[in-house]
């Protein structure tokens, strides 16, 4: 029975977390950084909200 709970929790453990807020991001840890959205070299994976909060002035046209 314990194995069932471990398997159910496993997918979320394989997902990245935002380095700023800690939210789970729908990006597999195994995915290459070139395939990720909202990844910042030298910092790590961000969620969409934190990415736009940090870069909102640079993204303005």
C-alpha positions, 0 to 999 in steps of 0.5 A: 500500500505504501508503494501506491502512495509513493507512486502517486507523489512521484510525478510532482517530485519530478517537477521543477519549483520556482526558485523565487516563490516555490510554486510547482512549475509544469516542467520536468526536472530532466528537461534540458534548459533550452526546452524550458520556458521562464528559465533564467541562466544563473538563477534557475526555473521561474514560474510565469508570474515571477518571470513577468514580475522580474522582467516586466520593464524589459518586456514592455514595448 
